[in-house]
Amino acid sequence: MSQTSFTSKFVSIGQRSIHVRLSEPAPPPNAPTTKPPVIFLHAVGSNSSSWVTPLLMAPQLAQHRQLVLFDSDGHGLSPWSGRDQMTVVDLLHDLLALLNELQFRQVAIVAHSLFCHVASLFALNFPARTDKLLFLHPIRYLTDAMRGALLSQASHIRSMSPGNSPPSSPLSPSMMSRMTLPPIRPASTPAALSSIAVTTSTSSISRHSLQTNYSAQSLIHRLVLSTHPSAYAATQKALVRCCFSSPLASEYSAGSSSTSPSGLNLNVNVTPQHCEMLIVGGEEDDLASPELLRAWVEEVQLQRGQHEFESGWGGQEVWRKGKRSRTSGSGAGNGSGVKEIILKDVGHWACVEEPLQMSRILLSWGMRNDQ
């Protein structure tokens, strides 16, 4: 069986440059077994490196879907644009522009953490271009206190940032294509971001990962430090404003202006109804707890009029160190169902804490026939 490999390049979006990794060789576009590409959206303070290991463990997926990993503005190897007043509309436009530049008419989307808002709004506004969705640890709800703390944290990081223009990367495209770890930005890093790197790598993972998985802690720490401080602050502010503690608490909910000047629907209370959704969480995730994920699943089930499956594909199972145990799932069997998987001994970073489990989930989800 051939192994998955990636080629790296920079894609120009207007005046900005985005670092992209593409799996190769790409599946034949007209082959009957070829499915739409999968694009991966990393978390705030992360980058495309977080997805590499689980994808290398599932080489069959790249034989049927081209895999597209990219570093968001100011993350990883993508230079920071200086958009300090960034909004979720900017991030949505970035994703759309990248897909247009790559000439992808339809994609499946995998998103992690706060970037699940971008994936959800993309599917809501461009349903014909969305094949299916996988939300990994989606942060949809935040208490008012947590929301305020994260916004204050972002403002503090921005106030300590040394500037907007990180030095250009000295790495050649051939070197970047072989990288599985993100480079540390040589720009000076505010003490606040260094502190966040330590906190994120220790408190956002499970107890099991903290005690046994030192490589996961090291990678998460490095991912955060590879982010431009101003980009971290601006992106976090933009996406935290999408979260809510009640149906009307979000700045982009039905209780406020839910349409952008460009006509985009920004109502984050509305979940895309047309495509299959898989929601993956961690048993020890404090930001996207199993209870909150289950509440979202039940909400979507009610909207779609779905019923419980008695048995089904891997999306209704939890991989527990080689053993499987049933968890709840739902769907009408018509490709527009919603299911959830809760992973044991996992916090907020399943793709790093348990890459083998994530590879199985991604393969099952990516290869499943929806019709």
C-alpha positions in Angstrom: 0.0 0.0 0.0 1.4 3.4 -1.0 2.1 5.9 1.7 0.6 9.4 1.9 3.0 12.2 1.1 2.5 15.9 0.9 3.9 18.7 -1.2 4.1 22.2 0.2 3.6 25.5 -1.6 2.4 29.1 -1.0 -0.9 30.2 -2.6 -1.5 33.9 -3.2 -4.8 35.3 -2.0 -4.9 38.9 -2.9 -1.9 40.5 -1.3 -1.5 37.6 1.2 0.3 34.3 1.0 -1.0 31.1 2.5 1.1 28.0 3.1 -0.7 24.9 1.8 0.1 21.2 1.9 -1.4 18.9 -0.8 -1.4 15.1 -0.7 0.2 13.5 -3.8 -0.4 12.0 -6.1 -3.9 13.4 -6.4 -6.6 10.8 -7.2 -7.7 10.7 -10.8 -10.4 13.4 -11.1 -12.8 11.3 -13.2 -12.3 7.9 -11.6 -15.6 6.4 -10.2 -13.9 5.9 -6.7 -12.6 9.5 -6.5 -14.5 11.7 -4.0 -14.3 15.4 -3.3 -11.1 16.7 -1.6 -10.9 17.2 2.1 -9.7 20.5 3.5 -8.5 20.6 7.1 -8.9 23.7 9.3 -6.6 23.8 12.4 -7.3 25.4 15.8 -6.3 28.8 16.9 -2.7 28.6 17.9 -2.1 25.5 15.8 -1.3 24.8 12.2 -1.4 22.2 9.5 1.2 20.1 11.2 -1.4 18.9 13.7 -3.1 16.8 11.0 -0.1 15.2 9.5 0.4 12.1 11.7 -3.2 10.8 11.7 -3.3 11.3 7.9 0.0 9.4 7.4 -1.7 6.5 9.4 -4.6 6.4 6.9 -3.0 6.2 3.5 -6.1 4.8 1.9 -7.9 8.1 2.4 -5.5 10.0 0.1 -6.1 7.4 -2.7 -9.7 8.5 -3.0 -9.7 12.1 -1.8 -7.0 14.8 -2.2 -6.1 16.1 1.3 -5.6 19.8 1.7 -3.9 21.2 4.8 -3.2 24.9 5.2 -1.9 27.3 7.8 -4.3 30.1 8.6 -3.2 33.7 8.5 -0.2 34.2 10.8 -0.1 30.5 11.8 2.6 28.1 11.0 4.4 29.2 7.8 1.7 31.6 6.6 2.9 35.2 7.1 0.7 37.5 9.3 -1.3 40.0 7.2 -1.7 42.5 10.1 -5.5 42.3 10.1 -5.9 43.2 13.8 -9.6 43.8 13.4 -10.2 40.4 11.8 -13.7 39.0 11.8 -15.2 35.6 11.1 -16.1 37.0 7.6 -12.5 37.5 6.9 -11.7 33.9 7.8 -14.7 32.7 5.7 -13.5 34.7 2.7 -10.0 33.3 3.2 -11.3 29.7 2.9 -13.5 30.6 -0.1 -10.6 32.3 -1.9 -8.3 29.4 -1.2 -10.7 26.9 -2.6 -11.3 29.0 -5.7 -7.5 29.4 -6.2 -7.2 25.6 -6.0 -10.2 25.2 -8.3 -12.1 22.9 -6.0 -15.8 23.0 -6.7 -16.9 20.9 -3.7 -15.0 19.8 -0.6 -15.5 17.9 2.6 -14.3 19.9 5.6 -12.6 18.9 8.8 -12.3 21.6 11.4 -10.8 21.7 14.9 -12.0 23.8 17.9 -13.0 27.4 17.2 -12.5 27.0 13.5 -15.6 24.8 13.4 -17.5 28.1 13.2 -15.8 28.8 9.9 -16.6 25.4 8.5 -20.2 25.6 9.7 -20.8 29.1 8.2 -19.1 27.9 4.9 -21.6 25.0 4.7 -24.5 27.3 5.6 -23.6 29.8 2.9 -22.3 27.5 0.2 -24.2 24.2 0.5 -23.5 23.1 -3.0 -19.8 23.3 -2.4 -19.9 21.3 0.9 -19.8 17.5 0.7 -19.7 16.7 4.4 -18.4 18.0 7.7 -16.4 16.7 10.6 -16.2 18.9 13.7 -13.3 18.0 16.1 -13.8 19.4 19.6 -16.1 22.2 18.4 -16.3 25.1 20.8 -19.9 26.3 20.3 -20.9 27.3 23.8 -18.9 29.4 26.4 -20.0 30.8 29.7 -20.0 34.5 29.8 -17.0 34.4 32.2 -15.0 32.2 29.9 -15.9 34.2 26.9 -14.8 37.4 28.6 -11.6 35.8 29.8 -10.6 34.6 26.3 -11.3 38.1 24.8 -9.3 39.7 27.6 -6.5 37.2 27.0 -6.4 38.0 23.3 -6.2 41.8 24.0 -3.4 41.2 26.5 -1.4 39.2 23.9 -1.9 41.9 21.3 -0.8 44.6 23.6 2.5 42.8 24.2 3.1 41.8 20.5 6.4 43.1 19.0 4.8 43.9 15.7 2.9 42.6 12.7 5.6 41.5 10.3 7.3 38.2 11.0 10.5 37.5 9.2 10.2 35.4 6.0 10.8 31.7 6.3 14.3 30.5 5.3 12.9 27.1 4.4 12.8 25.9 0.8 9.6 24.2 -0.6 11.4 20.8 -0.6 12.3 21.2 3.1 8.7 22.2 4.0 7.2 19.2 2.2 9.2 16.9 4.5 8.3 18.8 7.7 5.9 17.2 10.2 6.8 19.6 13.0 6.1 23.4 12.8 9.0 25.8 12.9 9.3 28.1 15.9 8.9 31.7 14.7 12.1 33.6 15.2 10.2 36.7 16.1 10.3 37.5 19.8 7.3 35.9 21.5 5.4 37.8 24.2 5.6 36.2 27.6 1.8 35.9 27.5 1.9 33.6 24.5 4.7 31.5 26.0 2.6 31.1 29.0 -0.4 30.0 26.9 1.8 27.5 25.1 2.7 25.9 28.5 -0.9 26.0 29.7 -2.4 24.6 26.5 0.1 21.7 26.3 -0.7 20.6 29.8 -4.2 21.6 30.8 -6.1 21.0 27.5 -5.2 17.4 27.3 -6.4 14.4 29.2 -4.9 13.1 32.4 -3.7 10.0 30.5 -2.0 12.2 27.9 -0.4 14.4 30.6 1.1 11.4 32.3 2.2 9.3 29.3 2.2 11.3 26.1 5.1 13.7 26.3 5.4 13.9 22.5 1.9 15.3 22.4 2.7 17.9 25.0 5.8 18.9 23.1 4.0 19.2 19.7 1.1 21.3 21.2 3.7 23.6 22.9 5.5 24.0 19.6 2.3 24.6 17.6 1.3 27.5 19.8 4.8 29.0 19.6 4.7 28.8 15.8 1.9 31.3 15.8 2.4 35.0 15.3 1.2 36.6 18.6 -1.0 39.3 16.9 -2.5 36.6 14.6 -3.3 34.4 17.7 -5.0 37.4 19.4 -7.0 38.6 16.3 -8.1 35.1 15.3 -9.2 34.2 18.8 -11.2 37.4 19.2 -12.9 36.8 15.8 -14.0 33.3 16.7 -14.8 33.6 20.4 -17.4 36.2 19.3 -19.2 33.4 17.5 -19.7 31.4 20.7 -22.7 31.8 23.0 -24.0 30.6 26.3 -27.6 30.9 25.2 -29.3 31.0 21.8 -29.0 34.8 21.7 -25.7 35.4 23.3 -23.5 35.4 20.2 -22.6 38.6 18.4 -23.5 36.7 15.2 -26.8 35.3 16.3 -30.4 36.0 15.4 -30.4 38.5 18.3 -28.1 40.8 16.4 -27.2 41.5 12.8 -26.8 38.0 11.2 -26.0 39.2 7.7 -22.7 40.6 6.6 -22.4 43.6 4.2 -21.4 41.0 1.5 -24.7 39.1 2.1 -23.3 36.2 4.0 -25.5 34.5 6.6 -23.7 34.8 9.9 -26.4 33.3 12.1 -24.3 30.8 14.1 -27.5 29.4 15.7 -28.3 27.8 12.4 -26.7 24.5 11.8 -26.3 23.4 8.1 -29.1 21.0 7.3 -28.1 19.5 4.0 -25.0 17.5 4.7 -23.7 14.8 6.9 -22.1 15.9 10.2 -19.8 14.0 12.4 -18.9 15.5 15.8 -15.9 14.2 17.6 -15.1 15.0 21.2 -12.9 14.0 24.1 -14.1 12.5 27.3 -12.0 15.0 29.3 -12.5 18.1 27.1 -13.5 21.0 29.3 -14.0 23.4 26.3 -16.2 21.1 24.3 -17.6 18.7 26.9 -19.5 15.5 25.9 -22.6 17.0 27.5 -22.4 20.1 25.3 -21.7 18.1 22.2 -24.7 15.9 22.9 -26.9 18.9 23.4 -25.9 20.2 19.9 -26.5 16.7 18.4 -30.0 16.6 19.9 -30.7 20.1 18.7 -29.8 19.1 15.1 -31.7 15.9 15.4 -34.8 17.8 16.3 -34.3 20.2 13.4 -33.8 17.4 11.0 -36.4 15.1 12.4 -33.9 12.3 12.8 -34.2 9.0 14.6 -31.6 7.0 16.4 -29.7 4.3 14.6 -29.6 0.9 16.4 -26.4 0.0 14.7 -24.2 1.5 12.1 -20.8 2.7 10.9 -17.8 3.6 13.0 -19.3 7.0 13.9 -21.4 5.2 16.5 -18.5 3.6 18.2 -15.7 4.8 20.6 -12.2 3.4 20.0 -10.9 2.5 23.4 -7.3 1.2 23.1 -8.3 -1.4 20.6 -11.7 -2.1 22.0 -15.0 -0.7 20.8 -17.9 0.4 22.8 -21.2 1.8 21.4 -22.1 5.4 21.7 -25.1 7.3 20.4 -25.5 8.3 16.8 -28.3 9.5 14.6 -29.3 10.0 11.1 -32.0 9.0 8.6 -29.5 6.9 6.5 -29.7 9.4 3.7 -26.4 11.1 4.0 -27.6 14.0 6.0 -27.3 12.5 9.5 -25.5 13.8 12.5 -23.4 11.6 14.7 -21.0 12.0 17.6 -18.0 10.1 18.8 -16.6 10.7 22.3 -13.1 9.4 22.8 -11.8 8.0 26.0 -8.6 9.4 27.6 -8.7 12.4 25.2 -8.9 16.1 26.0 -9.1 18.9 23.4 -6.4 17.6 21.0 -7.5 14.1 19.6 -5.4 14.6 16.5 -2.3 14.9 18.6 -3.2 12.8 21.7 -4.6 9.8 19.8 -3.6 10.0 16.2 -4.3 6.4 15.5 -7.9 6.7 16.7 -8.3 9.9 14.6 -6.9 8.1 11.5 -9.5 5.4 11.8 -12.3 8.0 12.3 -11.1 10.1 9.4 -10.9 7.0 7.1 -14.3 5.7 8.1 -15.9 9.1 7.7 -14.1 10.0 4.5 -14.7 6.7 2.7 -18.4 6.3 3.8 -20.9 6.5 0.9 -23.4 9.2 1.7 -26.1 8.4 -0.7 
